[in-house]
């Protein structure tokens, strides 16, 4: 109960680990903490997680859903690299630092950002120019749900990588069906 950070290499290459729930009192995920956990299909970060270290979830290719808490401030280099099963990632406005190639290999993902492009380009944000090394579609200035788990709305003029099909920009939610654009 006194654990406030998940140390480096905690579950490194635990190839049989299928699920994990990080307690709310854990604010930092260490470097390489879940790297190579190929069987991991269910993961819940603690509600007060503030940082995800370098290579933390590198190679967690079986994960299909990955939610970032609204308290998150930093995502390290290669942190989510190889999460090829994730189709959408919602980045809360609180994330002011993202390392290089943080999302590389997320080949199906659409990235939804609560912050606007102007905010991200300001001195308050330190997002490495290569954070999106797989060049996935990024939508800036999204309005998120109160818990930050899905996109409520976004302005059409903020889509980066306009060549991507609009269907890829849908944030799937259990219990809801997309019926068309309005």
N, CA, C and O of each residue as an XYZ file, in Angstrom:
728
protein
N       0.816     -1.213      0.000
C       0.000      0.000      0.000
C       0.852      1.267      0.000
O       0.363      2.338     -0.360
N       2.109      1.162      0.395
C       2.980      2.335      0.432
C       3.734      2.570     -0.868
O       4.512      3.519     -0.964
N       3.524      1.738     -1.851
C       4.222      1.866     -3.128
C       3.757      3.114     -3.867
O       2.560      3.287     -4.099
N       4.702      3.994     -4.242
C       4.343      5.202     -4.992
C       4.907      5.189     -6.407
O       4.512      6.002     -7.242
N       5.829      4.271     -6.679
C       6.351      4.153     -8.034
C       6.623      2.684     -8.341
O       6.975      1.897     -7.462
N       6.450      2.346     -9.601
C       6.751      1.000    -10.070
C       8.200      1.039    -10.538
O       8.500      1.727    -11.514
N       9.103      0.331     -9.882
C      10.530      0.431    -10.209
C      10.859     -0.013    -11.636
O      10.091     -0.737    -12.269
N      12.005      0.433    -12.121
C      12.505      0.011    -13.427
C      12.534     -1.513    -13.498
O      12.860     -2.180    -12.516
N      12.193     -2.055    -14.655
C      12.268     -3.493    -14.963
C      11.350     -4.371    -14.111
O      11.585     -5.577    -14.031
N      10.332     -3.827    -13.483
C       9.469     -4.595    -12.584
C       8.909     -5.859    -13.222
O       9.017     -6.937    -12.639
N       8.315     -5.749    -14.403
C       7.738     -6.912    -15.089
C       8.425     -7.151    -16.426
O       7.823     -7.721    -17.335
N       9.650     -6.732    -16.555
C      10.417     -6.828    -17.797
C      10.378     -8.249    -18.363
O      10.785     -9.206    -17.705
N       9.882     -8.364    -19.593
C       9.799     -9.622    -20.329
C       9.050    -10.732    -19.591
O       9.393    -11.907    -19.720
N       8.028    -10.360    -18.819
C       7.140    -11.360    -18.217
C       6.168    -11.768    -19.330
O       5.058    -11.243    -19.418
N       6.591    -12.692    -20.160
C       5.857    -13.020    -21.383
C       4.519    -13.704    -21.128
O       3.720    -13.835    -22.055
N       4.253    -14.143    -19.902
C       2.972    -14.776    -19.576
C       2.004    -13.834    -18.861
O       0.853    -14.199    -18.620
N       2.455    -12.635    -18.521
C       1.598    -11.674    -17.823
C       0.481    -11.225    -18.755
O       0.745    -10.680    -19.826
N      -0.784    -11.455    -18.345
C      -1.929    -11.134    -19.197
C      -2.677     -9.882    -18.776
O      -3.286     -9.224    -19.620
N      -2.649     -9.531    -17.494
C      -3.358     -8.332    -17.053
C      -2.645     -7.698    -15.870
O      -1.930     -8.357    -15.115
N      -2.865     -6.388    -15.733
C      -2.274     -5.652    -14.612
C      -3.141     -4.434    -14.318
O      -3.668     -3.793    -15.227
N      -3.276     -4.131    -13.048
C      -3.970     -2.934    -12.596
C      -3.036     -2.213    -11.631
O      -2.707     -2.734    -10.565
N      -2.618     -1.030    -12.010
C      -1.695     -0.249    -11.193
C      -2.512      0.500    -10.143
O      -3.470      1.188    -10.494
N      -2.158      0.383     -8.868
C      -2.909      1.083     -7.811
C      -2.854      2.607     -7.986
O      -1.900      3.144     -8.550
N      -3.876      3.281     -7.503
C      -3.962      4.730     -7.637
C      -2.812      5.469     -6.962
O      -2.454      6.562     -7.401
N      -2.223      4.907     -5.909
C      -1.145      5.600     -5.204
C       0.183      5.560     -5.968
O       1.131      6.239     -5.572
N       0.273      4.786     -7.049
C       1.490      4.732     -7.863
C       1.441      5.881     -8.860
O       0.565      5.928     -9.724
N       2.397      6.816     -8.734
C       2.410      7.992     -9.605
C       3.424      7.888    -10.735
O       3.365      8.668    -11.686
N       4.362      6.932    -10.651
C       5.403      6.825    -11.673
C       5.597      5.370    -12.103
O       5.716      4.468    -11.273
N       5.626      5.168    -13.420
C       5.922      3.856    -13.989
C       7.374      3.909    -14.447
O       7.729      4.738    -15.284
N       8.208      3.039    -13.911
C       9.639      3.064    -14.192
C      10.007      2.639    -15.605
O       9.185      2.086    -16.337
N      11.241      2.902    -15.972
C      11.774      2.516    -17.273
C      11.702      0.993    -17.434
O      12.011      0.246    -16.506
N      11.295      0.552    -18.609
C      11.232     -0.870    -18.964
C      10.295     -1.679    -18.065
O      10.387     -2.906    -18.051
N       9.415     -1.046    -17.330
C       8.580     -1.727    -16.336
C       7.776     -2.895    -16.914
O       7.662     -3.937    -16.270
N       7.224     -2.739    -18.105
C       6.432     -3.804    -18.737
C       6.989     -4.172    -20.112
O       6.293     -4.805    -20.905
N       8.204     -3.795    -20.400
C       8.757     -4.031    -21.741
C       8.764     -5.519    -22.066
O       9.216     -6.347    -21.276
N       8.252     -5.833    -23.245
C       8.263     -7.213    -23.712
C       7.167     -8.091    -23.138
O       7.221     -9.311    -23.292
N       6.176     -7.510    -22.484
C       5.053     -8.294    -21.947
C       4.056     -8.531    -23.078
O       2.998     -7.902    -23.128
N       4.397     -9.429    -23.971
C       3.657     -9.675    -25.205
C       2.238    -10.197    -24.994
O       1.379     -9.978    -25.848
N       1.970    -10.876    -23.890
C       0.645    -11.458    -23.635
C      -0.293    -10.498    -22.907
O      -1.464    -10.814    -22.701
N       0.210     -9.336    -22.518
C      -0.595     -8.372    -21.762
C      -1.764     -7.873    -22.610
O      -1.562     -7.194    -23.616
N      -2.986     -8.212    -22.199
C      -4.186     -7.800    -22.934
C      -5.029     -6.798    -22.161
O      -5.893     -6.144    -22.745
N      -4.797     -6.666    -20.869
C      -5.575     -5.760    -20.034
C      -4.640     -5.001    -19.097
O      -3.872     -5.598    -18.343
N      -4.721     -3.685    -19.158
C      -3.872     -2.853    -18.316
C      -4.649     -1.617    -17.897
O      -5.238     -0.932    -18.733
N      -4.648     -1.335    -16.603
C      -5.279     -0.132    -16.081
C      -4.236      0.635    -15.291
O      -3.702      0.143    -14.296
N      -3.952      1.859    -15.753
C      -3.034      2.717    -15.007
C      -3.764      3.327    -13.829
O      -4.982      3.506    -13.873
N      -3.035      3.646    -12.779
C      -3.633      4.295    -11.617
C      -4.165      5.675    -11.968
O      -3.653      6.328    -12.877
N      -5.164      6.108    -11.269
C      -5.829      7.388    -11.547
C      -4.907      8.584    -11.346
O      -5.192      9.665    -11.860
N      -3.809      8.418    -10.611
C      -2.919      9.537    -10.326
C      -1.533      9.354    -10.929
O      -0.571      9.972    -10.474
N      -1.425      8.516    -11.944
C      -0.147      8.310    -12.618
C       0.295      9.623    -13.259
O      -0.467     10.252    -13.993
N       1.533     10.031    -12.977
C       2.068     11.280    -13.508
C       3.132     11.070    -14.571
O       3.314     11.923    -15.440
N       3.845      9.931    -14.515
C       4.910      9.723    -15.495
C       5.015      8.265    -15.915
O       4.830      7.338    -15.127
N       5.323      8.112    -17.206
C       5.583      6.802    -17.793
C       7.013      6.856    -18.309
O       7.329      7.667    -19.180
N       7.869      6.006    -17.783
C       9.294      6.038    -18.113
C       9.631      5.527    -19.506
O       8.767      5.040    -20.236
N      10.893      5.648    -19.854
C      11.390      5.186    -21.144
C      11.141      3.690    -21.321
O      11.373      2.900    -20.406
N      10.670      3.313    -22.500
C      10.470      1.902    -22.863
C       9.509      1.144    -21.952
O       9.514     -0.087    -21.954
N       8.697      1.834    -21.185
C       7.841      1.188    -20.179
C       6.934      0.097    -20.730
O       6.813     -0.973    -20.133
N       6.300      0.362    -21.862
C       5.345     -0.600    -22.429
C       5.769     -1.047    -23.826
O       4.947     -1.543    -24.596
N       7.026     -0.876    -24.148
C       7.595     -1.244    -25.442
C       7.330     -2.728    -25.703
O       7.720     -3.584    -24.909
N       6.673     -3.020    -26.804
C       6.433     -4.406    -27.195
C       5.196     -5.048    -26.602
O       5.016     -6.259    -26.736
N       4.346     -4.287    -25.956
C       3.085     -4.832    -25.421
C       2.072     -4.879    -26.570
O       1.103     -4.120    -26.590
N       2.308     -5.767    -27.507
C       1.569     -5.796    -28.768
C       0.158     -6.372    -28.660
O      -0.632     -6.206    -29.589
N      -0.181     -7.035    -27.570
C      -1.513     -7.625    -27.428
C      -2.538     -6.672    -26.826
O      -3.733     -6.967    -26.833
N      -2.088     -5.536    -26.305
C      -3.021     -4.552    -25.749
C      -3.820     -3.921    -26.883
O      -3.253     -3.531    -27.903
N      -5.138     -3.819    -26.707
C      -5.987     -3.175    -27.694
C      -6.524     -1.847    -27.198
O      -6.853     -0.970    -27.998
N      -6.617     -1.690    -25.887
C      -7.089     -0.434    -25.290
C      -6.046      0.034    -24.288
O      -5.500     -0.750    -23.511
N      -5.786      1.333    -24.328
C      -4.808      1.908    -23.410
C      -5.260      3.321    -23.085
O      -5.279      4.181    -23.965
N      -5.624      3.573    -21.838
C      -6.126      4.878    -21.416
C      -5.093      5.596    -20.549
O      -4.535      5.021    -19.614
N      -4.856      6.853    -20.880
C      -3.936      7.680    -20.109
C      -4.738      8.520    -19.117
O      -5.717      9.155    -19.511
N      -4.349      8.540    -17.842
C      -5.100      9.327    -16.847
C      -4.900     10.831    -17.045
O      -3.891     11.261    -17.603
N      -5.861     11.617    -16.588
C      -5.813     13.072    -16.726
C      -4.709     13.708    -15.889
O      -4.452     14.905    -16.024
N      -4.054     12.938    -15.031
C      -2.970     13.455    -14.199
C      -1.599     13.264    -14.848
O      -0.597     13.758    -14.331
N      -1.548     12.561    -15.962
C      -0.272     12.242    -16.608
C       0.417     13.505    -17.101
O      -0.217     14.362    -17.717
N       1.722     13.623    -16.829
C       2.502     14.788    -17.223
C       3.550     14.421    -18.276
O       3.774     15.181    -19.218
N       4.195     13.257    -18.120
C       5.275     12.922    -19.043
C       5.228     11.472    -19.522
O       4.864     10.555    -18.787
N       5.618     11.310    -20.798
C       5.715     10.003    -21.440
C       7.126      9.918    -22.000
O       7.526     10.764    -22.800
N       7.884      8.910    -21.591
C       9.286      8.798    -21.962
C       9.535      8.312    -23.381
O       8.605      7.972    -24.113
N      10.802      8.286    -23.751
C      11.229      7.792    -25.056
C      10.778      6.347    -25.246
O      10.912      5.526    -24.338
N      10.248      6.042    -26.416
C       9.832      4.679    -26.788
C       8.827      4.063    -25.813
O       8.654      2.845    -25.811
N       8.172      4.857    -25.000
C       7.331      4.358    -23.906
C       6.233      3.399    -24.347
O       6.011      2.381    -23.692
N       5.545      3.699    -25.437
C       4.432      2.867    -25.897
C       4.768      2.194    -27.227
O       3.873      1.711    -27.921
N       6.032      2.159    -27.579
C       6.464      1.628    -28.872
C       6.017      0.171    -29.048
O       6.160     -0.654    -28.146
N       5.484     -0.111    -30.211
C       5.100     -1.478    -30.538
C       3.740     -1.899    -30.022
O       3.408     -3.083    -30.082
N       2.942     -0.974    -29.519
C       1.573     -1.299    -29.098
C       0.704     -1.347    -30.354
O      -0.158     -0.491    -30.553
N       0.930     -2.332    -31.181
C       0.309     -2.405    -32.501
C      -1.182     -2.718    -32.467
O      -1.854     -2.561    -33.486
N      -1.720     -3.151    -31.342
C      -3.137     -3.464    -31.240
C      -4.024     -2.288    -30.877
O      -5.244     -2.370    -31.019
N      -3.435     -1.199    -30.413
C      -4.204     -0.037    -29.971
C      -4.663      0.766    -31.189
O      -3.847      1.124    -32.038
N      -5.967      1.050    -31.278
C      -6.479      1.792    -32.432
C      -6.752      3.262    -32.138
O      -6.965      4.037    -33.070
N      -6.751      3.666    -30.877
C      -6.962      5.066    -30.516
C      -6.231      5.370    -29.216
O      -6.204      4.559    -28.290
N      -5.640      6.557    -29.171
C      -4.951      6.997    -27.965
C      -5.380      8.428    -27.685
O      -5.251      9.301    -28.544
N      -5.892      8.669    -26.478
C      -6.350      9.994    -26.070
C      -5.294     10.584    -25.136
O      -4.999     10.017    -24.084
N      -4.727     11.732    -25.530
C      -3.683     12.373    -24.725
C      -4.291     13.581    -24.009
O      -4.685     14.554    -24.652
N      -4.365     13.516    -22.674
C      -4.927     14.649    -21.921
C      -4.024     15.882    -22.013
O      -2.829     15.769    -22.284
N      -4.605     17.040    -21.787
C      -3.883     18.313    -21.843
C      -2.745     18.378    -20.828
O      -1.790     19.132    -21.016
N      -2.836     17.604    -19.769
C      -1.820     17.608    -18.720
C      -0.469     17.074    -19.186
O       0.545     17.327    -18.537
N      -0.436     16.339    -20.300
C       0.816     15.757    -20.799
C       1.623     16.869    -21.477
O       1.312     17.291    -22.591
N       2.655     17.327    -20.787
C       3.477     18.420    -21.310
C       4.814     17.950    -21.860
O       5.545     18.732    -22.468
N       5.141     16.675    -21.653
C       6.417     16.147    -22.132
C       6.223     14.764    -22.756
O       5.695     13.851    -22.122
N       6.662     14.630    -24.014
C       6.627     13.332    -24.693
C       7.973     13.128    -25.357
O       8.458     14.002    -26.075
N       8.580     11.967    -25.116
C       9.894     11.654    -25.663
C       9.848     11.166    -27.100
O       8.780     10.982    -27.684
N      11.029     10.963    -27.648
C      11.130     10.531    -29.044
C      10.584      9.121    -29.238
O      10.753      8.244    -28.391
N       9.927      8.931    -30.372
C       9.362      7.650    -30.783
C       8.475      7.003    -29.720
O       8.381      5.778    -29.637
N       7.831      7.833    -28.916
C       6.980      7.326    -27.838
C       5.879      6.414    -28.363
O       5.508      5.450    -27.695
N       5.349      6.707    -29.558
C       4.221      5.944    -30.102
C       4.598      5.166    -31.361
O       3.717      4.714    -32.093
N       5.877      5.007    -31.618
C       6.328      4.312    -32.819
C       5.811      2.870    -32.833
O       5.873      2.173    -31.821
N       5.312      2.440    -33.962
C       4.794      1.075    -34.079
C       3.340      0.925    -33.694
O       2.807     -0.185    -33.711
N       2.680      2.032    -33.345
C       1.236      1.987    -33.083
C       0.553      2.179    -34.435
O      -0.077      3.208    -34.680
N       0.682      1.195    -35.295
C       0.361      1.319    -36.712
C      -1.109      1.468    -37.052
O      -1.434      1.798    -38.193
N      -2.013      1.239    -36.108
C      -3.456      1.396    -36.343
C      -4.016      2.623    -35.637
O      -5.156      3.011    -35.890
N      -3.252      3.225    -34.775
C      -3.781      4.234    -33.854
C      -4.045      5.586    -34.490
O      -3.301      6.047    -35.355
N      -5.120      6.207    -34.039
C      -5.375      7.624    -34.248
C      -5.112      8.275    -32.896
O      -5.547      7.771    -31.861
N      -4.399      9.394    -32.912
C      -4.017     10.069    -31.676
C      -4.885     11.311    -31.498
O      -4.898     12.199    -32.351
N      -5.605     11.362    -30.387
C      -6.482     12.480    -30.058
C      -5.824     13.286    -28.942
O      -5.527     12.735    -27.882
N      -5.591     14.581    -29.160
C      -4.942     15.444    -28.172
C      -5.916     16.495    -27.664
O      -6.579     17.176    -28.446
N      -5.992     16.614    -26.374
C      -6.833     17.649    -25.785
C      -6.226     19.038    -26.027
O      -6.960     20.006    -26.224
N      -4.910     19.137    -26.013
C      -4.233     20.412    -26.249
C      -4.310     20.780    -27.729
O      -4.377     19.909    -28.596
N      -4.300     22.072    -28.000
C      -4.290     22.534    -29.383
C      -2.862     22.502    -29.913
O      -1.912     22.396    -29.138
N      -2.713     22.592    -31.212
C      -1.388     22.603    -31.822
C      -0.594     23.821    -31.366
O       0.616     23.724    -31.160
N      -1.256     24.965    -31.207
C      -0.573     26.166    -30.703
C      -0.043     25.947    -29.286
O       1.071     26.365    -28.972
N      -0.823     25.304    -28.441
C      -0.367     25.023    -27.073
C       0.838     24.100    -27.082
O       1.804     24.325    -26.354
N       0.783     23.065    -27.904
C       1.886     22.101    -27.960
C       3.164     22.750    -28.477
O       4.262     22.365    -28.076
N       3.029     23.723    -29.355
C       4.193     24.427    -29.893
C       4.691     25.540    -28.978
O       5.673     26.207    -29.303
N       4.035     25.752    -27.842
C       4.448     26.797    -26.906
C       5.595     26.300    -26.033
O       5.945     25.120    -26.053
N       6.167     27.217    -25.272
C       7.284     26.862    -24.393
C       6.857     26.002    -23.205
O       7.709     25.446    -22.512
N       5.552     25.883    -22.959
C       5.061     25.081    -21.839
C       5.063     23.585    -22.136
O       4.947     22.770    -21.220
N       5.192     23.221    -23.401
C       5.168     21.816    -23.807
C       6.511     21.420    -24.387
O       7.142     22.194    -25.107
N       6.947     20.202    -24.067
C       8.186     19.660    -24.608
C       7.882     18.305    -25.242
O       8.195     17.252    -24.687
N       7.269     18.363    -26.409
C       6.972     17.147    -27.154
C       8.055     16.997    -28.210
O       8.225     17.878    -29.053
N       8.789     15.893    -28.173
C       9.827     15.659    -29.160
C       9.207     15.654    -30.549
O       8.116     15.118    -30.742
N       9.888     16.240    -31.501
C       9.377     16.319    -32.874
C       9.102     14.936    -33.462
O       8.329     14.820    -34.413
N       9.709     13.904    -32.925
C       9.524     12.543    -33.443
C       8.668     11.670    -32.510
O       8.776     10.444    -32.529
N       7.821     12.308    -31.699
C       6.975     11.522    -30.794
C       6.079     10.568    -31.572
O       5.788      9.468    -31.102
N       5.637     10.981    -32.759
C       4.721     10.193    -33.581
C       5.499      9.632    -34.771
O       5.187      9.941    -35.921
N       6.489      8.826    -34.502
C       7.386      8.303    -35.527
C       6.717      7.438    -36.579
O       7.292      7.226    -37.647
N       5.529      6.935    -36.313
C       4.805      6.131    -37.298
C       3.866      6.989    -38.145
O       3.141      6.472    -38.994
N       3.882      8.297    -37.909
C       3.080      9.257    -38.674
C       1.601      8.906    -38.704
O       0.960      8.943    -39.754
N       1.077      8.570    -37.550
C      -0.341      8.272    -37.427
C      -1.138      9.577    -37.412
O      -0.591     10.631    -37.090
N      -2.424      9.513    -37.757
C      -3.249     10.723    -37.732
C      -3.317     11.297    -36.316
O      -3.498     10.565    -35.342
N      -3.168     12.616    -36.222
C      -3.240     13.303    -34.931
C      -4.317     14.379    -35.027
O      -4.330     15.173    -35.968
N      -5.209     14.399    -34.058
C      -6.260     15.411    -33.993
C      -6.024     16.233    -32.734
O      -6.073     15.707    -31.622
N      -5.766     17.532    -32.914
C      -5.481     18.435    -31.806
C      -6.743     19.191    -31.391
O      -7.663     19.369    -32.189
N      -6.773     19.628    -30.147
C      -7.870     20.458    -29.651
C      -9.171     19.707    -29.450
O     -10.249     20.268    -29.649
N      -9.085     18.455    -29.061
C     -10.287     17.641    -28.829
C     -10.900     17.981    -27.471
O     -10.194     18.285    -26.511
N     -12.202     17.922    -27.418
C     -12.894     18.024    -26.136
C     -13.079     16.600    -25.635
O     -13.688     15.772    -26.312
N     -12.553     16.317    -24.452
C     -12.628     14.976    -23.892
C     -13.786     14.848    -22.913
O     -14.293     15.843    -22.395
N     -14.192     13.616    -22.671
C     -15.204     13.342    -21.659
C     -14.664     13.758    -20.297
O     -13.465     14.001    -20.159
N     -15.516     13.841    -19.304
C     -15.079     14.293    -17.979
C     -14.006     13.401    -17.372
O     -13.165     13.877    -16.610
N     -14.025     12.106    -17.701
C     -12.982     11.214    -17.179
C     -11.800     11.078    -18.136
O     -10.833     10.382    -17.827
N     -11.870     11.738    -19.302
C     -10.765     11.722    -20.250
C     -10.638     10.452    -21.067
O      -9.623     10.257    -21.736
N     -11.627      9.591    -21.032
C     -11.494      8.292    -21.696
C     -11.933      8.277    -23.157
O     -11.614      7.334    -23.880
N     -12.661      9.308    -23.609
C     -13.074      9.341    -25.001
C     -13.266     10.783    -25.472
O     -13.368     11.707    -24.665
N     -13.313     10.955    -26.788
C     -13.451     12.265    -27.406
C     -14.926     12.604    -27.564
O     -15.694     11.816    -28.117
N     -15.323     13.786    -27.075
C     -16.690     14.257    -27.199
C     -16.850     14.990    -28.534
O     -17.825     14.775    -29.254
N     -15.878     15.861    -28.860
C     -15.937     16.603    -30.111
C     -14.554     17.096    -30.499
O     -13.634     17.118    -29.681
N     -14.418     17.497    -31.783
C     -13.199     18.126    -32.254
C     -13.556     19.022    -33.436
O     -14.579     18.816    -34.090
N     -12.718     20.007    -33.707
C     -12.955     20.923    -34.829
C     -12.324     20.327    -36.080
O     -11.205     19.816    -36.030
N     -13.024     20.391    -37.183
C     -12.562     19.771    -38.430
C     -11.202     20.285    -38.861
O     -10.401     19.510    -39.382
N     -10.913     21.550    -38.665
C      -9.666     22.128    -39.149
C      -8.425     21.738    -38.384
O      -7.360     22.295    -38.647
N      -8.507     20.810    -37.450
C      -7.343     20.494    -36.628
C      -6.754     19.115    -36.903
O      -5.915     18.644    -36.136
N      -7.170     18.468    -37.965
C      -6.665     17.126    -38.265
C      -5.314     17.230    -38.959
O      -5.187     17.897    -39.986
N      -4.332     16.585    -38.410
C      -3.004     16.512    -39.021
C      -2.944     15.187    -39.758
O      -3.427     14.183    -39.234
N      -2.378     15.143    -40.933
C      -2.351     13.964    -41.815
C      -3.722     13.779    -42.426
O      -4.395     12.772    -42.206
N      -4.123     14.785    -43.206
C      -5.446     14.810    -43.815
C      -5.673     13.666    -44.786
O      -6.822     13.364    -45.108
N      -4.611     13.016    -45.267
C      -4.756     11.934    -46.241
C      -5.351     10.669    -45.623
O      -5.816      9.792    -46.350
N      -5.341     10.565    -44.301
C      -5.875      9.371    -43.640
C      -7.399      9.359    -43.746
O      -8.027     10.413    -43.645
N      -8.006      8.187    -43.949
C      -9.465      8.110    -44.049
C     -10.148      8.565    -42.758
O      -9.658      8.296    -41.661
N     -11.281      9.256    -42.896
C     -11.997      9.746    -41.713
C     -12.430      8.629    -40.789
O     -12.516      8.840    -39.580
N     -12.704      7.456    -41.313
C     -13.138      6.347    -40.468
C     -12.096      6.030    -39.404
O     -12.445      5.547    -38.327
N     -10.820      6.293    -39.689
C      -9.767      6.020    -38.710
C      -9.838      6.961    -37.513
O      -9.236      6.682    -36.476
N     -10.569      8.081    -37.639
C     -10.623      9.050    -36.562
C     -11.686      8.741    -35.527
O     -11.866      9.504    -34.577
N     -12.387      7.643    -35.693
C     -13.460      7.322    -34.758
C     -12.899      6.732    -33.486
O     -12.039      5.852    -33.525
N     -13.379      7.207    -32.375
C     -13.025      6.660    -31.072
C     -14.137      5.693    -30.681
O     -15.235      6.118    -30.323
N     -13.858      4.415    -30.747
C     -14.876      3.410    -30.415
C     -15.161      3.425    -28.918
O     -14.252      3.546    -28.097
N     -16.435      3.301    -28.585
C     -16.838      3.211    -27.182
C     -17.793      2.047    -27.048
O     -18.706      1.882    -27.857
N     -17.581      1.250    -26.034
C     -18.465      0.117    -25.782
C     -19.895      0.604    -25.589
O     -20.134      1.571    -24.866
N     -20.846     -0.067    -26.236
C     -22.244      0.300    -26.081
C     -22.731      1.377    -27.028
O     -23.904      1.747    -26.977
N     -21.857      1.900    -27.906
C     -22.228      2.956    -28.849
C     -21.912      2.488    -30.271
O     -20.988      1.705    -30.495
N     -22.699      2.985    -31.220
C     -22.481      2.659    -32.614
C     -22.386      3.954    -33.402
O     -23.214      4.847    -33.223
N     -21.379      4.068    -34.279
C     -21.221      5.261    -35.092
C     -22.235      5.246    -36.219
O     -22.274      4.293    -36.997
N     -23.065      6.290    -36.325
C     -24.118      6.339    -37.340
C     -23.842      7.367    -38.425
O     -24.603      7.445    -39.389
N     -22.792      8.153    -38.306
C     -22.450      9.112    -39.345
C     -22.034     10.452    -38.781
O     -22.197     10.728    -37.592
N     -21.490     11.284    -39.665
C     -21.016     12.604    -39.280
C     -22.160     13.606    -39.349
O     -23.083     13.440    -40.146
N     -22.105     14.641    -38.521
C     -23.118     15.695    -38.613
C     -22.430     17.049    -38.630
O     -23.098     18.080    -38.704
